Amino acid sequence: MTTRTVTYIKGVVFLLALSPFLVLAYRFQTGNLGTDPVQWITHFTGNWTVYLLLASLAITPLRRLLPALGWLVRLRRMLGLFAFFYATLHLLTYVFLFSGFDFSGALVSLRSGNMAALREQWAAVWPTIVDDLKKRRFIQVGLASYVILLALAMTSPQWVMRAMGGKLWQRLHRLVYLAAVLGIVHYWWLVKKGVLSPLKDTLVLAVLLLARPAYRLLTRKRTVRAQPARTAA
């Protein structure tokens, strides 16, 4: 596939990955967020974080299964950064909407330059956030997943990879699998007992996680089979 074609595809994928945010912005502007806007935004941003993270993880198995799709690797970084973007929106939804932070009042304070009122609002909700973090395990694993995604996003530029060295960079970026696992656990612990909405994402992640050892095993078997043939030759 030509470089120009891949560039066009990247543009299309960028717009597709951005479209959920545009939908969110439109519905936020029009007030069409359902009966519980905070819950709707929380699930919407969380779902798209998972979808894009799984999409980025699927690229390596697809390349190995179909070598002609090797160009997909050029989409992986963008999909990972979009996953981080929606994860950030997901976190900010909790911090500024769910925790009791007066978001509209904060905007008024910013416009008037009253930074003291803004600090007072933050000081008022901070104990609640810390208390939730101590008590609620789904927040703990969700924050752990976000911290990993933050580290991966910060080290995604090529110049950072060169500065870190390839091996160290690869070890760090393999933590994306842990971030995905923690994200799915966060999803299960967030929903009510008996709700199976995280199941489909769990199954997709399980397939992607099993694909790596399955590929290693298949490669090892091919190598073992090839060795007697070389010896006989």
mmCIF file of the C-alpha atoms, coordinates in Angstrom:
data_MODEL
# 
_entry.id   MODEL 
# 
loop_
_atom_site.group_PDB 
_atom_site.id 
_atom_site.type_symbol 
_atom_site.label_atom_id 
_atom_site.label_alt_id 
_atom_site.label_comp_id 
_atom_site.label_asym_id 
_atom_site.label_entity_id 
_atom_site.label_seq_id 
_atom_site.pdbx_PDB_ins_code 
_atom_site.Cartn_x 
_atom_site.Cartn_y 
_atom_site.Cartn_z 
_atom_site.occupancy 
_atom_site.B_iso_or_equiv 
_atom_site.pdbx_formal_charge 
_atom_site.auth_seq_id 
_atom_site.auth_comp_id 
_atom_site.auth_asym_id 
_atom_site.auth_atom_id 
_atom_site.pdbx_PDB_model_num 
ATOM 1   C CA . MET A 1 1   ? 0.000   0.000   0.000  1.00 0.00 ? 1   MET A CA 1 
ATOM 2   C CA . THR A 1 2   ? 1.343   3.418   -0.931 1.00 0.00 ? 2   THR A CA 1 
ATOM 3   C CA . THR A 1 3   ? 2.270   6.081   1.615  1.00 0.00 ? 3   THR A CA 1 
ATOM 4   C CA . ARG A 1 4   ? -0.359  8.421   0.203  1.00 0.00 ? 4   ARG A CA 1 
ATOM 5   C CA . THR A 1 5   ? -3.108  5.820   0.631  1.00 0.00 ? 5   THR A CA 1 
ATOM 6   C CA . VAL A 1 6   ? -2.060  5.151   4.227  1.00 0.00 ? 6   VAL A CA 1 
ATOM 7   C CA . THR A 1 7   ? -2.106  8.901   4.877  1.00 0.00 ? 7   THR A CA 1 
ATOM 8   C CA . TYR A 1 8   ? -5.684  9.100   3.597  1.00 0.00 ? 8   TYR A CA 1 
ATOM 9   C CA . ILE A 1 9   ? -6.679  6.137   5.761  1.00 0.00 ? 9   ILE A CA 1 
ATOM 10  C CA . LYS A 1 10  ? -5.077  7.780   8.800  1.00 0.00 ? 10  LYS A CA 1 
ATOM 11  C CA . GLY A 1 11  ? -7.140  10.899  8.122  1.00 0.00 ? 11  GLY A CA 1 
ATOM 12  C CA . VAL A 1 12  ? -10.346 8.867   7.951  1.00 0.00 ? 12  VAL A CA 1 
ATOM 13  C CA . VAL A 1 13  ? -9.499  6.946   11.135 1.00 0.00 ? 13  VAL A CA 1 
ATOM 14  C CA . PHE A 1 14  ? -8.673  10.221  12.890 1.00 0.00 ? 14  PHE A CA 1 
ATOM 15  C CA . LEU A 1 15  ? -12.108 11.617  12.034 1.00 0.00 ? 15  LEU A CA 1 
ATOM 16  C CA . LEU A 1 16  ? -13.812 8.398   13.090 1.00 0.00 ? 16  LEU A CA 1 
ATOM 17  C CA . ALA A 1 17  ? -11.956 8.394   16.423 1.00 0.00 ? 17  ALA A CA 1 
ATOM 18  C CA . LEU A 1 18  ? -12.796 12.062  16.954 1.00 0.00 ? 18  LEU A CA 1 
ATOM 19  C CA . SER A 1 19  ? -16.490 11.645  16.098 1.00 0.00 ? 19  SER A CA 1 
ATOM 20  C CA . PRO A 1 20  ? -17.535 10.384  19.578 1.00 0.00 ? 20  PRO A CA 1 
ATOM 21  C CA . PHE A 1 21  ? -16.145 13.593  21.088 1.00 0.00 ? 21  PHE A CA 1 
ATOM 22  C CA . LEU A 1 22  ? -18.083 15.649  18.536 1.00 0.00 ? 22  LEU A CA 1 
ATOM 23  C CA . VAL A 1 23  ? -21.242 13.721  19.452 1.00 0.00 ? 23  VAL A CA 1 
ATOM 24  C CA . LEU A 1 24  ? -20.538 14.333  23.130 1.00 0.00 ? 24  LEU A CA 1 
ATOM 25  C CA . ALA A 1 25  ? -19.944 18.055  22.551 1.00 0.00 ? 25  ALA A CA 1 
ATOM 26  C CA . TYR A 1 26  ? -23.154 18.362  20.506 1.00 0.00 ? 26  TYR A CA 1 
ATOM 27  C CA . ARG A 1 27  ? -25.280 16.542  23.057 1.00 0.00 ? 27  ARG A CA 1 
ATOM 28  C CA . PHE A 1 28  ? -23.702 18.539  25.877 1.00 0.00 ? 28  PHE A CA 1 
ATOM 29  C CA . GLN A 1 29  ? -24.469 21.774  24.037 1.00 0.00 ? 29  GLN A CA 1 
ATOM 30  C CA . THR A 1 30  ? -28.084 20.790  23.328 1.00 0.00 ? 30  THR A CA 1 
ATOM 31  C CA . GLY A 1 31  ? -28.658 19.241  26.755 1.00 0.00 ? 31  GLY A CA 1 
ATOM 32  C CA . ASN A 1 32  ? -29.534 15.879  25.223 1.00 0.00 ? 32  ASN A CA 1 
ATOM 33  C CA . LEU A 1 33  ? -27.772 13.719  27.812 1.00 0.00 ? 33  LEU A CA 1 
ATOM 34  C CA . GLY A 1 34  ? -30.657 11.674  29.169 1.00 0.00 ? 34  GLY A CA 1 
ATOM 35  C CA . THR A 1 35  ? -32.156 11.719  32.630 1.00 0.00 ? 35  THR A CA 1 
ATOM 36  C CA . ASP A 1 36  ? -28.754 11.350  34.323 1.00 0.00 ? 36  ASP A CA 1 
ATOM 37  C CA . PRO A 1 37  ? -26.242 13.406  32.328 1.00 0.00 ? 37  PRO A CA 1 
ATOM 38  C CA . VAL A 1 38  ? -23.247 12.620  34.548 1.00 0.00 ? 38  VAL A CA 1 
ATOM 39  C CA . GLN A 1 39  ? -23.831 8.876   34.316 1.00 0.00 ? 39  GLN A CA 1 
ATOM 40  C CA . TRP A 1 40  ? -24.337 9.101   30.545 1.00 0.00 ? 40  TRP A CA 1 
ATOM 41  C CA . ILE A 1 41  ? -21.074 11.005  30.033 1.00 0.00 ? 41  ILE A CA 1 
ATOM 42  C CA . THR A 1 42  ? -19.236 8.637   32.388 1.00 0.00 ? 42  THR A CA 1 
ATOM 43  C CA . HIS A 1 43  ? -20.299 5.528   30.484 1.00 0.00 ? 43  HIS A CA 1 
ATOM 44  C CA . PHE A 1 44  ? -19.906 7.149   27.060 1.00 0.00 ? 44  PHE A CA 1 
ATOM 45  C CA . THR A 1 45  ? -16.311 8.264   27.648 1.00 0.00 ? 45  THR A CA 1 
ATOM 46  C CA . GLY A 1 46  ? -15.430 5.022   29.430 1.00 0.00 ? 46  GLY A CA 1 
ATOM 47  C CA . ASN A 1 47  ? -16.822 2.879   26.627 1.00 0.00 ? 47  ASN A CA 1 
ATOM 48  C CA . TRP A 1 48  ? -14.881 4.725   23.953 1.00 0.00 ? 48  TRP A CA 1 
ATOM 49  C CA . THR A 1 49  ? -11.707 4.469   25.991 1.00 0.00 ? 49  THR A CA 1 
ATOM 50  C CA . VAL A 1 50  ? -12.094 0.697   26.001 1.00 0.00 ? 50  VAL A CA 1 
ATOM 51  C CA . TYR A 1 51  ? -13.093 0.467   22.326 1.00 0.00 ? 51  TYR A CA 1 
ATOM 52  C CA . LEU A 1 52  ? -10.077 2.434   21.111 1.00 0.00 ? 52  LEU A CA 1 
ATOM 53  C CA . LEU A 1 53  ? -7.690  0.690   23.471 1.00 0.00 ? 53  LEU A CA 1 
ATOM 54  C CA . LEU A 1 54  ? -8.855  -2.705  22.197 1.00 0.00 ? 54  LEU A CA 1 
ATOM 55  C CA . ALA A 1 55  ? -8.570  -1.457  18.615 1.00 0.00 ? 55  ALA A CA 1 
ATOM 56  C CA . SER A 1 56  ? -4.946  -0.461  19.199 1.00 0.00 ? 56  SER A CA 1 
ATOM 57  C CA . LEU A 1 57  ? -4.177  -3.829  20.798 1.00 0.00 ? 57  LEU A CA 1 
ATOM 58  C CA . ALA A 1 58  ? -5.754  -5.688  17.871 1.00 0.00 ? 58  ALA A CA 1 
ATOM 59  C CA . ILE A 1 59  ? -3.276  -4.280  15.370 1.00 0.00 ? 59  ILE A CA 1 
ATOM 60  C CA . THR A 1 60  ? -0.350  -6.572  16.228 1.00 0.00 ? 60  THR A CA 1 
ATOM 61  C CA . PRO A 1 61  ? -2.380  -9.839  16.011 1.00 0.00 ? 61  PRO A CA 1 
ATOM 62  C CA . LEU A 1 62  ? -3.914  -8.694  12.723 1.00 0.00 ? 62  LEU A CA 1 
ATOM 63  C CA . ARG A 1 63  ? -0.480  -7.916  11.261 1.00 0.00 ? 63  ARG A CA 1 
ATOM 64  C CA . ARG A 1 64  ? 0.794   -11.329 12.255 1.00 0.00 ? 64  ARG A CA 1 
ATOM 65  C CA . LEU A 1 65  ? -2.259  -13.106 10.923 1.00 0.00 ? 65  LEU A CA 1 
ATOM 66  C CA . LEU A 1 66  ? -2.302  -11.148 7.670  1.00 0.00 ? 66  LEU A CA 1 
ATOM 67  C CA . PRO A 1 67  ? 1.156   -9.760  6.804  1.00 0.00 ? 67  PRO A CA 1 
ATOM 68  C CA . ALA A 1 68  ? -0.375  -7.627  4.052  1.00 0.00 ? 68  ALA A CA 1 
ATOM 69  C CA . LEU A 1 69  ? -1.912  -5.507  6.827  1.00 0.00 ? 69  LEU A CA 1 
ATOM 70  C CA . GLY A 1 70  ? 1.489   -4.444  8.129  1.00 0.00 ? 70  GLY A CA 1 
ATOM 71  C CA . TRP A 1 71  ? 0.606   -0.803  7.433  1.00 0.00 ? 71  TRP A CA 1 
ATOM 72  C CA . LEU A 1 72  ? -1.858  -0.924  10.340 1.00 0.00 ? 72  LEU A CA 1 
ATOM 73  C CA . VAL A 1 73  ? 1.056   -0.307  12.712 1.00 0.00 ? 73  VAL A CA 1 
ATOM 74  C CA . ARG A 1 74  ? 0.986   3.318   11.573 1.00 0.00 ? 74  ARG A CA 1 
ATOM 75  C CA . LEU A 1 75  ? -2.451  3.678   13.158 1.00 0.00 ? 75  LEU A CA 1 
ATOM 76  C CA . ARG A 1 76  ? -1.556  2.191   16.545 1.00 0.00 ? 76  ARG A CA 1 
ATOM 77  C CA . ARG A 1 77  ? -0.065  5.300   18.144 1.00 0.00 ? 77  ARG A CA 1 
ATOM 78  C CA . MET A 1 78  ? -3.002  7.473   17.077 1.00 0.00 ? 78  MET A CA 1 
ATOM 79  C CA . LEU A 1 79  ? -5.561  5.004   18.419 1.00 0.00 ? 79  LEU A CA 1 
ATOM 80  C CA . GLY A 1 80  ? -3.660  4.732   21.694 1.00 0.00 ? 80  GLY A CA 1 
ATOM 81  C CA . LEU A 1 81  ? -3.564  8.514   22.095 1.00 0.00 ? 81  LEU A CA 1 
ATOM 82  C CA . PHE A 1 82  ? -7.282  8.761   21.390 1.00 0.00 ? 82  PHE A CA 1 
ATOM 83  C CA . ALA A 1 83  ? -7.888  6.084   24.037 1.00 0.00 ? 83  ALA A CA 1 
ATOM 84  C CA . PHE A 1 84  ? -5.911  8.235   26.474 1.00 0.00 ? 84  PHE A CA 1 
ATOM 85  C CA . PHE A 1 85  ? -7.919  11.296  25.399 1.00 0.00 ? 85  PHE A CA 1 
ATOM 86  C CA . TYR A 1 86  ? -11.243 9.628   26.201 1.00 0.00 ? 86  TYR A CA 1 
ATOM 87  C CA . ALA A 1 87  ? -9.803  8.204   29.433 1.00 0.00 ? 87  ALA A CA 1 
ATOM 88  C CA . THR A 1 88  ? -8.904  11.769  30.418 1.00 0.00 ? 88  THR A CA 1 
ATOM 89  C CA . LEU A 1 89  ? -12.459 12.922  29.690 1.00 0.00 ? 89  LEU A CA 1 
ATOM 90  C CA . HIS A 1 90  ? -13.701 9.978   31.743 1.00 0.00 ? 90  HIS A CA 1 
ATOM 91  C CA . LEU A 1 91  ? -11.525 11.003  34.697 1.00 0.00 ? 91  LEU A CA 1 
ATOM 92  C CA . LEU A 1 92  ? -12.466 14.677  34.393 1.00 0.00 ? 92  LEU A CA 1 
ATOM 93  C CA . THR A 1 93  ? -16.135 13.705  34.399 1.00 0.00 ? 93  THR A CA 1 
ATOM 94  C CA . TYR A 1 94  ? -15.651 12.237  37.845 1.00 0.00 ? 94  TYR A CA 1 
ATOM 95  C CA . VAL A 1 95  ? -13.476 15.076  39.152 1.00 0.00 ? 95  VAL A CA 1 
ATOM 96  C CA . PHE A 1 96  ? -15.599 17.964  37.904 1.00 0.00 ? 96  PHE A CA 1 
ATOM 97  C CA . LEU A 1 97  ? -19.107 16.537  37.641 1.00 0.00 ? 97  LEU A CA 1 
ATOM 98  C CA . PHE A 1 98  ? -19.519 13.504  39.885 1.00 0.00 ? 98  PHE A CA 1 
ATOM 99  C CA . SER A 1 99  ? -17.516 14.641  42.934 1.00 0.00 ? 99  SER A CA 1 
ATOM 100 C CA . GLY A 1 100 ? -19.732 17.648  43.636 1.00 0.00 ? 100 GLY A CA 1 
ATOM 101 C CA . PHE A 1 101 ? -17.416 20.229  42.112 1.00 0.00 ? 101 PHE A CA 1 
ATOM 102 C CA . ASP A 1 102 ? -19.426 23.300  41.076 1.00 0.00 ? 102 ASP A CA 1 
ATOM 103 C CA . PHE A 1 103 ? -18.409 23.335  37.432 1.00 0.00 ? 103 PHE A CA 1 
ATOM 104 C CA . SER A 1 104 ? -20.640 26.232  36.388 1.00 0.00 ? 104 SER A CA 1 
ATOM 105 C CA . GLY A 1 105 ? -19.506 28.241  39.390 1.00 0.00 ? 105 GLY A CA 1 
ATOM 106 C CA . ALA A 1 106 ? -15.889 27.475  38.511 1.00 0.00 ? 106 ALA A CA 1 
ATOM 107 C CA . LEU A 1 107 ? -16.422 28.851  34.997 1.00 0.00 ? 107 LEU A CA 1 
ATOM 108 C CA . VAL A 1 108 ? -17.885 32.049  36.456 1.00 0.00 ? 108 VAL A CA 1 
ATOM 109 C CA . SER A 1 109 ? -14.890 32.345  38.783 1.00 0.00 ? 109 SER A CA 1 
ATOM 110 C CA . LEU A 1 110 ? -12.462 31.883  35.887 1.00 0.00 ? 110 LEU A CA 1 
ATOM 111 C CA . ARG A 1 111 ? -14.208 34.505  33.773 1.00 0.00 ? 111 ARG A CA 1 
ATOM 112 C CA . SER A 1 112 ? -14.163 37.002  36.629 1.00 0.00 ? 112 SER A CA 1 
ATOM 113 C CA . GLY A 1 113 ? -10.569 36.191  37.538 1.00 0.00 ? 113 GLY A CA 1 
ATOM 114 C CA . ASN A 1 114 ? -11.584 35.068  41.034 1.00 0.00 ? 114 ASN A CA 1 
ATOM 115 C CA . MET A 1 115 ? -8.986  32.345  41.477 1.00 0.00 ? 115 MET A CA 1 
ATOM 116 C CA . ALA A 1 116 ? -9.497  32.270  45.244 1.00 0.00 ? 116 ALA A CA 1 
ATOM 117 C CA . ALA A 1 117 ? -13.076 31.000  44.820 1.00 0.00 ? 117 ALA A CA 1 
ATOM 118 C CA . LEU A 1 118 ? -11.820 28.362  42.414 1.00 0.00 ? 118 LEU A CA 1 
ATOM 119 C CA . ARG A 1 119 ? -9.251  27.143  44.945 1.00 0.00 ? 119 ARG A CA 1 
ATOM 120 C CA . GLU A 1 120 ? -11.932 27.074  47.647 1.00 0.00 ? 120 GLU A CA 1 
ATOM 121 C CA . GLN A 1 121 ? -14.168 24.885  45.487 1.00 0.00 ? 121 GLN A CA 1 
ATOM 122 C CA . TRP A 1 122 ? -11.326 22.491  44.783 1.00 0.00 ? 122 TRP A CA 1 
ATOM 123 C CA . ALA A 1 123 ? -10.395 22.352  48.487 1.00 0.00 ? 123 ALA A CA 1 
ATOM 124 C CA . ALA A 1 124 ? -14.035 21.532  49.296 1.00 0.00 ? 124 ALA A CA 1 
ATOM 125 C CA . VAL A 1 125 ? -14.263 18.498  46.993 1.00 0.00 ? 125 VAL A CA 1 
ATOM 126 C CA . TRP A 1 126 ? -10.701 17.180  47.389 1.00 0.00 ? 126 TRP A CA 1 
ATOM 127 C CA . PRO A 1 127 ? -11.441 15.317  50.693 1.00 0.00 ? 127 PRO A CA 1 
ATOM 128 C CA . THR A 1 128 ? -14.401 13.623  48.994 1.00 0.00 ? 128 THR A CA 1 
ATOM 129 C CA . ILE A 1 129 ? -12.225 12.501  46.086 1.00 0.00 ? 129 ILE A CA 1 
ATOM 130 C CA . VAL A 1 130 ? -9.552  11.128  48.420 1.00 0.00 ? 130 VAL A CA 1 
ATOM 131 C CA . ASP A 1 131 ? -12.188 9.360   50.533 1.00 0.00 ? 131 ASP A CA 1 
ATOM 132 C CA . ASP A 1 132 ? -13.716 7.779   47.409 1.00 0.00 ? 132 ASP A CA 1 
ATOM 133 C CA . LEU A 1 133 ? -10.266 6.649   46.277 1.00 0.00 ? 133 LEU A CA 1 
ATOM 134 C CA . LYS A 1 134 ? -9.684  4.937   49.629 1.00 0.00 ? 134 LYS A CA 1 
ATOM 135 C CA . LYS A 1 135 ? -13.079 3.241   49.789 1.00 0.00 ? 135 LYS A CA 1 
ATOM 136 C CA . ARG A 1 136 ? -14.042 2.400   46.211 1.00 0.00 ? 136 ARG A CA 1 
ATOM 137 C CA . ARG A 1 137 ? -11.944 -0.277  44.568 1.00 0.00 ? 137 ARG A CA 1 
ATOM 138 C CA . PHE A 1 138 ? -13.276 0.451   41.065 1.00 0.00 ? 138 PHE A CA 1 
ATOM 139 C CA . ILE A 1 139 ? -11.824 3.965   41.352 1.00 0.00 ? 139 ILE A CA 1 
ATOM 140 C CA . GLN A 1 140 ? -8.490  2.529   42.506 1.00 0.00 ? 140 GLN A CA 1 
ATOM 141 C CA . VAL A 1 141 ? -8.071  0.202   39.533 1.00 0.00 ? 141 VAL A CA 1 
ATOM 142 C CA . GLY A 1 142 ? -9.429  2.819   37.150 1.00 0.00 ? 142 GLY A CA 1 
ATOM 143 C CA . LEU A 1 143 ? -6.882  5.359   38.362 1.00 0.00 ? 143 LEU A CA 1 
ATOM 144 C CA . ALA A 1 144 ? -4.097  2.778   38.081 1.00 0.00 ? 144 ALA A CA 1 
ATOM 145 C CA . SER A 1 145 ? -5.090  2.122   34.477 1.00 0.00 ? 145 SER A CA 1 
ATOM 146 C CA . TYR A 1 146 ? -5.137  5.842   33.750 1.00 0.00 ? 146 TYR A CA 1 
ATOM 147 C CA . VAL A 1 147 ? -1.671  6.373   35.240 1.00 0.00 ? 147 VAL A CA 1 
ATOM 148 C CA . ILE A 1 148 ? -0.297  3.697   32.896 1.00 0.00 ? 148 ILE A CA 1 
ATOM 149 C CA . LEU A 1 149 ? -2.007  5.297   29.890 1.00 0.00 ? 149 LEU A CA 1 
ATOM 150 C CA . LEU A 1 150 ? -0.617  8.673   30.957 1.00 0.00 ? 150 LEU A CA 1 
ATOM 151 C CA . ALA A 1 151 ? 2.917   7.245   31.068 1.00 0.00 ? 151 ALA A CA 1 
ATOM 152 C CA . LEU A 1 152 ? 2.456   5.673   27.632 1.00 0.00 ? 152 LEU A CA 1 
ATOM 153 C CA . ALA A 1 153 ? 1.065   8.886   26.142 1.00 0.00 ? 153 ALA A CA 1 
ATOM 154 C CA . MET A 1 154 ? 3.940   10.943  27.538 1.00 0.00 ? 154 MET A CA 1 
ATOM 155 C CA . THR A 1 155 ? 6.517   8.536   26.092 1.00 0.00 ? 155 THR A CA 1 
ATOM 156 C CA . SER A 1 156 ? 4.811   8.029   22.711 1.00 0.00 ? 156 SER A CA 1 
ATOM 157 C CA . PRO A 1 157 ? 6.867   10.589  20.693 1.00 0.00 ? 157 PRO A CA 1 
ATOM 158 C CA . GLN A 1 158 ? 9.754   9.194   18.668 1.00 0.00 ? 158 GLN A CA 1 
ATOM 159 C CA . TRP A 1 159 ? 12.332  11.427  20.356 1.00 0.00 ? 159 TRP A CA 1 
ATOM 160 C CA . VAL A 1 160 ? 11.324  10.033  23.773 1.00 0.00 ? 160 VAL A CA 1 
ATOM 161 C CA . MET A 1 161 ? 11.723  6.485   22.475 1.00 0.00 ? 161 MET A CA 1 
ATOM 162 C CA . ARG A 1 162 ? 15.202  7.298   21.203 1.00 0.00 ? 162 ARG A CA 1 
ATOM 163 C CA . ALA A 1 163 ? 16.125  8.921   24.519 1.00 0.00 ? 163 ALA A CA 1 
ATOM 164 C CA . MET A 1 164 ? 14.855  5.947   26.552 1.00 0.00 ? 164 MET A CA 1 
ATOM 165 C CA . GLY A 1 165 ? 16.302  3.269   24.301 1.00 0.00 ? 165 GLY A CA 1 
ATOM 166 C CA . GLY A 1 166 ? 14.278  0.735   22.370 1.00 0.00 ? 166 GLY A CA 1 
ATOM 167 C CA . LYS A 1 167 ? 14.288  -2.086  24.941 1.00 0.00 ? 167 LYS A CA 1 
ATOM 168 C CA . LEU A 1 168 ? 13.236  0.076   27.896 1.00 0.00 ? 168 LEU A CA 1 
ATOM 169 C CA . TRP A 1 169 ? 10.588  1.783   25.770 1.00 0.00 ? 169 TRP A CA 1 
ATOM 170 C CA . GLN A 1 170 ? 9.173   -1.570  24.673 1.00 0.00 ? 170 GLN A CA 1 
ATOM 171 C CA . ARG A 1 171 ? 9.036   -2.858  28.261 1.00 0.00 ? 171 ARG A CA 1 
ATOM 172 C CA . LEU A 1 172 ? 7.134   0.228   29.334 1.00 0.00 ? 172 LEU A CA 1 
ATOM 173 C CA . HIS A 1 173 ? 4.691   0.079   26.441 1.00 0.00 ? 173 HIS A CA 1 
ATOM 174 C CA . ARG A 1 174 ? 3.883   -3.569  27.072 1.00 0.00 ? 174 ARG A CA 1 
ATOM 175 C CA . LEU A 1 175 ? 2.098   -2.263  30.173 1.00 0.00 ? 175 LEU A CA 1 
ATOM 176 C CA . VAL A 1 176 ? -0.712  -1.291  27.816 1.00 0.00 ? 176 VAL A CA 1 
ATOM 177 C CA . TYR A 1 177 ? -2.009  -4.836  28.304 1.00 0.00 ? 177 TYR A CA 1 
ATOM 178 C CA . LEU A 1 178 ? -2.096  -4.295  32.066 1.00 0.00 ? 178 LEU A CA 1 
ATOM 179 C CA . ALA A 1 179 ? -3.878  -0.979  31.526 1.00 0.00 ? 179 ALA A CA 1 
ATOM 180 C CA . ALA A 1 180 ? -6.492  -2.766  29.423 1.00 0.00 ? 180 ALA A CA 1 
ATOM 181 C CA . VAL A 1 181 ? -6.994  -5.484  32.035 1.00 0.00 ? 181 VAL A CA 1 
ATOM 182 C CA . LEU A 1 182 ? -7.353  -2.911  34.809 1.00 0.00 ? 182 LEU A CA 1 
ATOM 183 C CA . GLY A 1 183 ? -9.763  -0.949  32.632 1.00 0.00 ? 183 GLY A CA 1 
ATOM 184 C CA . ILE A 1 184 ? -11.991 -3.992  32.146 1.00 0.00 ? 184 ILE A CA 1 
ATOM 185 C CA . VAL A 1 185 ? -11.861 -4.769  35.880 1.00 0.00 ? 185 VAL A CA 1 
ATOM 186 C CA . HIS A 1 186 ? -12.819 -1.144  36.538 1.00 0.00 ? 186 HIS A CA 1 
ATOM 187 C CA . TYR A 1 187 ? -15.776 -1.617  34.195 1.00 0.00 ? 187 TYR A CA 1 
ATOM 188 C CA . TRP A 1 188 ? -16.965 -4.796  35.956 1.00 0.00 ? 188 TRP A CA 1 
ATOM 189 C CA . TRP A 1 189 ? -16.688 -3.232  39.399 1.00 0.00 ? 189 TRP A CA 1 
ATOM 190 C CA . LEU A 1 190 ? -18.421 -0.049  38.250 1.00 0.00 ? 190 LEU A CA 1 
ATOM 191 C CA . VAL A 1 191 ? -21.626 -1.631  36.955 1.00 0.00 ? 191 VAL A CA 1 
ATOM 192 C CA . LYS A 1 192 ? -24.248 -3.139  39.219 1.00 0.00 ? 192 LYS A CA 1 
ATOM 193 C CA . LYS A 1 193 ? -24.123 -6.815  40.110 1.00 0.00 ? 193 LYS A CA 1 
ATOM 194 C CA . GLY A 1 194 ? -25.710 -8.950  37.405 1.00 0.00 ? 194 GLY A CA 1 
ATOM 195 C CA . VAL A 1 195 ? -25.110 -6.423  34.613 1.00 0.00 ? 195 VAL A CA 1 
ATOM 196 C CA . LEU A 1 196 ? -23.189 -8.149  31.803 1.00 0.00 ? 196 LEU A CA 1 
ATOM 197 C CA . SER A 1 197 ? -22.425 -5.168  29.566 1.00 0.00 ? 197 SER A CA 1 
ATOM 198 C CA . PRO A 1 198 ? -18.627 -5.541  30.118 1.00 0.00 ? 198 PRO A CA 1 
ATOM 199 C CA . LEU A 1 199 ? -18.688 -9.165  28.924 1.00 0.00 ? 199 LEU A CA 1 
ATOM 200 C CA . LYS A 1 200 ? -18.190 -8.494  25.205 1.00 0.00 ? 200 LYS A CA 1 
ATOM 201 C CA . ASP A 1 201 ? -15.179 -6.263  25.884 1.00 0.00 ? 201 ASP A CA 1 
ATOM 202 C CA . THR A 1 202 ? -13.784 -8.865  28.277 1.00 0.00 ? 202 THR A CA 1 
ATOM 203 C CA . LEU A 1 203 ? -14.014 -11.590 25.623 1.00 0.00 ? 203 LEU A CA 1 
ATOM 204 C CA . VAL A 1 204 ? -12.307 -9.402  23.007 1.00 0.00 ? 204 VAL A CA 1 
ATOM 205 C CA . LEU A 1 205 ? -9.484  -8.593  25.430 1.00 0.00 ? 205 LEU A CA 1 
ATOM 206 C CA . ALA A 1 206 ? -9.115  -12.268 26.346 1.00 0.00 ? 206 ALA A CA 1 
ATOM 207 C CA . VAL A 1 207 ? -8.680  -13.177 22.663 1.00 0.00 ? 207 VAL A CA 1 
ATOM 208 C CA . LEU A 1 208 ? -6.092  -10.409 22.208 1.00 0.00 ? 208 LEU A CA 1 
ATOM 209 C CA . LEU A 1 209 ? -4.168  -11.500 25.303 1.00 0.00 ? 209 LEU A CA 1 
ATOM 210 C CA . LEU A 1 210 ? -4.147  -15.154 24.211 1.00 0.00 ? 210 LEU A CA 1 
ATOM 211 C CA . ALA A 1 211 ? -3.003  -14.191 20.716 1.00 0.00 ? 211 ALA A CA 1 
ATOM 212 C CA . ARG A 1 212 ? 0.511   -13.311 21.922 1.00 0.00 ? 212 ARG A CA 1 
ATOM 213 C CA . PRO A 1 213 ? 1.408   -16.665 23.565 1.00 0.00 ? 213 PRO A CA 1 
ATOM 214 C CA . ALA A 1 214 ? -0.398  -18.527 20.776 1.00 0.00 ? 214 ALA A CA 1 
ATOM 215 C CA . TYR A 1 215 ? 1.781   -16.770 18.199 1.00 0.00 ? 215 TYR A CA 1 
ATOM 216 C CA . ARG A 1 216 ? 4.963   -17.548 20.161 1.00 0.00 ? 216 ARG A CA 1 
ATOM 217 C CA . LEU A 1 217 ? 3.968   -21.209 20.435 1.00 0.00 ? 217 LEU A CA 1 
ATOM 218 C CA . LEU A 1 218 ? 3.195   -21.429 16.731 1.00 0.00 ? 218 LEU A CA 1 
ATOM 219 C CA . THR A 1 219 ? 6.494   -19.762 15.830 1.00 0.00 ? 219 THR A CA 1 
ATOM 220 C CA . ARG A 1 220 ? 8.407   -22.127 18.119 1.00 0.00 ? 220 ARG A CA 1 
ATOM 221 C CA . LYS A 1 221 ? 6.759   -25.172 16.511 1.00 0.00 ? 221 LYS A CA 1 
ATOM 222 C CA . ARG A 1 222 ? 7.616   -23.909 13.038 1.00 0.00 ? 222 ARG A CA 1 
ATOM 223 C CA . THR A 1 223 ? 11.234  -23.409 14.109 1.00 0.00 ? 223 THR A CA 1 
ATOM 224 C CA . VAL A 1 224 ? 11.451  -26.936 15.559 1.00 0.00 ? 224 VAL A CA 1 
ATOM 225 C CA . ARG A 1 225 ? 10.004  -28.432 12.392 1.00 0.00 ? 225 ARG A CA 1 
ATOM 226 C CA . ALA A 1 226 ? 12.437  -26.486 10.230 1.00 0.00 ? 226 ALA A CA 1 
ATOM 227 C CA . GLN A 1 227 ? 15.518  -27.607 12.183 1.00 0.00 ? 227 GLN A CA 1 
ATOM 228 C CA . PRO A 1 228 ? 15.437  -31.324 11.170 1.00 0.00 ? 228 PRO A CA 1 
ATOM 229 C CA . ALA A 1 229 ? 15.033  -30.305 7.530  1.00 0.00 ? 229 ALA A CA 1 
ATOM 230 C CA . ARG A 1 230 ? 18.130  -28.090 7.756  1.00 0.00 ? 230 ARG A CA 1 
ATOM 231 C CA . THR A 1 231 ? 20.076  -30.873 9.481  1.00 0.00 ? 231 THR A CA 1 
ATOM 232 C CA . ALA A 1 232 ? 19.125  -33.380 6.786  1.00 0.00 ? 232 ALA A CA 1 
ATOM 233 C CA . ALA A 1 233 ? 20.189  -30.947 4.109  1.00 0.00 ? 233 ALA A CA 1 
# 
